[in-house]
Amino acid sequence: MLPIVEFRNVDKSFGDNHVLVDASLSINKGETITIIGGSGTGKTVYLKLLLGVLRPDSGSVIFRGENLNNMNDKQIVSMRKHIGMLFQGAALFDSLTVAENVAYPLREHFNYDEDKIAQIVAHRLDMVGLAGIEDMMPNDLSGGMKKRVGLARAIATDPDVILYDEPTTGLDPANTKRICRLILEMQHKLKVTSIVVTHDMEAAFTVTDRMALLHGHRFHFVGTKEEARASHDPIVQGFIRGEMDTGDG
């Protein structure tokens, strides 16, 4: 089976700042992979490259067998309907209701009538445990509820891949466990591929099938969570135990 996402020898720099150098990673359909690494190691750049927001200086980003380098802007926008994203701060539009926030990508990518949109919105909110809050405004929601509305929006288009950018940041232990449970449920119920960027190692070990450690501008370690725990590599162990920041600045 071909990987659903492939980074092949990707380089990305900003001026003299080399963020990714010869970075390669393959992600299989249906798995959850956690990308870990210190501040400045390129985790967010990785997500932006996959979304086509940034283009690599060299190398290839392959999604569903297609090279993003060969896509024009219109094709990139169309490709994004297959990718859902839960942003670190949920990134809800304050002026829109919960229903309008969840419906946003549906209106962006599809020509559904309003009844169908309302049906999808209600179903996705129910999936994240927030049935019936369509008319609420983001300012009326707790931090945990905002994250779950953000997740409902991320899954609205029935994506192949969900990107989670620091999904547990700022949450209390109860909401952290709830978000971790939802990540696992989305993988099981929707058969999606999940890519989780996080500093939260407890959450990472809870949800992930494999881990990829960014260090030294490339993927220094890729393996199962069992392999990560058993690794004798001091960089891997130091990061897992929180004893070192693998960041480059």
C-alpha positions in Angstrom: 0.0 0.0 0.0 1.3 3.5 -0.9 1.8 6.0 1.9 -0.9 8.6 2.1 1.7 11.3 2.9 5.4 11.3 1.9 8.1 13.9 2.4 11.0 13.0 0.2 14.3 14.8 0.9 12.6 18.1 1.7 14.7 21.2 2.2 13.1 24.4 3.5 15.0 27.5 4.6 14.0 31.1 5.4 17.0 33.2 4.5 20.0 31.7 6.4 17.7 29.8 8.7 17.7 26.1 7.6 14.5 24.6 9.1 14.4 21.3 7.2 17.3 19.7 5.4 16.9 16.4 3.5 13.9 15.5 5.6 12.0 12.4 4.7 9.0 10.8 6.3 6.3 8.4 5.1 2.9 8.2 6.8 0.6 5.2 6.2 -3.2 5.5 5.6 -5.2 5.1 8.9 -2.3 5.5 11.3 -1.8 8.1 14.0 1.7 9.6 13.9 3.0 12.1 16.4 5.6 14.6 15.4 7.7 15.7 18.4 10.6 18.0 18.7 11.8 21.2 20.4 10.8 24.8 19.5 12.1 25.9 16.2 12.7 22.4 14.8 10.2 22.7 12.0 7.0 21.0 13.3 4.7 23.8 12.2 6.6 24.3 8.9 6.0 20.6 8.2 2.2 21.1 8.6 2.3 24.2 6.4 4.2 22.3 3.7 1.6 19.5 3.7 -1.2 22.1 3.4 0.6 23.8 0.5 0.8 27.1 2.4 4.6 26.8 2.0 6.4 25.2 -0.9 9.7 23.2 -0.4 12.9 24.7 -1.7 13.8 21.2 -2.9 12.4 17.7 -2.5 8.9 16.5 -2.8 5.7 16.6 -0.8 3.4 13.8 -1.9 -0.3 13.6 -0.8 -2.5 10.7 -2.0 0.0 9.9 -4.7 0.2 13.4 -6.1 3.1 15.8 -5.9 2.1 19.1 -4.4 5.0 20.7 -6.2 3.1 20.1 -9.5 -0.1 21.7 -8.3 -1.3 25.2 -9.1 -3.0 27.3 -6.4 -6.5 26.2 -7.5 -5.5 22.5 -7.2 -3.9 23.1 -3.8 -7.2 24.7 -2.5 -9.1 21.7 -3.9 -6.6 19.3 -2.3 -7.2 20.9 1.2 -10.8 19.5 1.4 -9.2 16.2 2.0 -7.3 17.6 5.1 -8.9 18.7 8.3 -6.9 20.8 10.8 -7.4 21.5 14.5 -5.4 24.6 15.2 -3.6 25.2 18.5 -6.0 27.8 19.7 -9.0 26.3 17.9 -9.0 29.4 15.6 -12.7 29.9 15.6 -14.2 33.0 14.0 -15.5 35.1 16.9 -18.2 36.7 14.8 -19.7 33.4 13.6 -21.9 31.0 15.5 -20.7 27.5 16.3 -22.8 26.2 13.4 -21.3 28.8 11.0 -17.8 27.9 12.1 -18.3 24.2 11.6 -20.0 24.9 8.2 -17.2 27.1 7.0 -15.1 24.5 5.1 -18.3 22.9 3.7 -19.3 26.2 2.1 -15.7 26.7 1.0 -15.3 23.4 -0.8 -18.8 22.0 -1.7 -22.1 23.2 -3.2 -24.4 21.6 -0.6 -27.8 23.1 0.2 -28.5 24.5 3.6 -30.4 21.5 4.8 -27.5 19.2 4.0 -25.0 21.6 5.7 -27.1 21.8 8.8 -27.4 18.0 8.9 -23.6 17.5 8.6 -22.9 20.2 11.3 -25.3 18.6 13.7 -23.8 15.2 13.2 -20.2 16.4 13.6 -21.0 18.3 16.8 -22.7 15.2 18.1 -19.5 13.2 17.4 -17.5 15.5 19.6 -20.1 15.5 22.4 -21.5 19.0 21.7 -24.9 18.3 20.3 -27.4 21.2 20.2 -24.9 24.2 20.7 -25.2 25.4 17.1 -26.4 28.9 18.0 -23.8 29.6 20.7 -21.0 32.0 20.0 -17.3 31.1 20.5 -16.9 33.7 23.4 -19.5 31.7 25.3 -17.5 28.5 25.1 -14.8 27.1 27.5 -11.4 26.3 26.2 -12.1 22.6 26.0 -15.4 23.3 24.1 -13.6 25.5 21.6 -11.2 22.7 20.9 -14.0 20.3 20.3 -15.8 22.7 18.0 -12.5 23.1 16.1 -12.4 19.4 15.8 -16.0 19.2 14.5 -15.0 21.8 11.9 -11.9 19.7 11.0 -13.9 16.6 10.3 -16.8 18.4 8.6 -15.5 17.6 5.1 -14.9 13.9 5.9 -11.2 14.3 5.4 -8.6 11.6 4.7 -6.1 13.3 7.1 -6.5 15.3 10.3 -3.7 17.6 11.4 -3.6 18.4 15.1 -1.4 21.3 16.1 -0.7 21.1 19.9 -4.2 19.8 20.6 -3.9 19.7 24.4 -2.1 23.0 25.0 -3.9 25.1 27.6 -6.3 22.4 28.7 -6.8 21.0 32.1 -6.2 17.2 32.7 -9.8 16.3 32.2 -10.1 18.1 28.9 -6.7 16.7 27.8 -8.0 13.2 28.3 -11.2 14.1 26.5 -9.3 15.4 23.5 -7.0 12.3 23.4 -10.1 10.1 23.5 -11.6 12.0 20.6 -8.4 11.7 18.5 -8.6 7.9 19.0 -12.3 7.9 18.3 -11.9 9.9 15.0 -9.3 7.4 13.9 -11.6 4.5 14.7 -14.9 5.9 13.4 -13.7 7.8 10.4 -10.7 5.7 9.5 -8.7 8.9 9.1 -4.9 9.3 9.2 -4.0 11.6 12.1 -0.8 13.7 12.3 -0.4 15.1 15.8 2.2 17.8 16.6 2.7 18.1 20.4 5.1 18.7 23.2 2.8 16.7 25.5 4.5 13.3 25.8 1.8 11.8 27.9 -0.8 12.7 25.3 1.6 11.5 22.5 2.0 8.0 24.0 -1.8 7.8 24.6 -2.9 8.5 21.0 0.0 7.5 18.7 0.9 4.5 16.7 4.3 5.9 15.7 6.5 8.9 16.7 8.7 11.0 14.5 11.3 13.2 16.3 12.5 16.3 14.5 16.1 17.1 15.4 19.0 18.6 13.5 16.7 19.8 10.6 15.5 16.3 9.8 13.6 13.3 11.2 16.2 11.9 13.7 14.0 9.0 14.9 10.9 7.4 13.5 9.3 4.4 15.2 6.6 2.9 17.3 6.0 4.3 20.8 7.4 1.0 22.1 10.5 1.5 20.0 10.8 5.1 21.3 10.6 3.9 25.0 13.2 1.2 24.3 15.5 3.4 22.4 19.0 3.9 23.8 19.5 7.1 21.8 20.1 9.9 24.3 18.4 12.5 22.2 15.2 10.4 22.0 15.3 9.5 25.7 16.1 13.0 26.8 13.2 14.4 24.9 10.8 11.8 26.1 11.8 12.5 29.8 11.7 16.2 29.2 15.4 16.6 30.1 16.4 18.4 26.9 14.9 20.7 24.4 15.8 19.4 20.9 15.1 22.8 19.5 17.6 24.7 17.3 16.6 28.1 18.5 
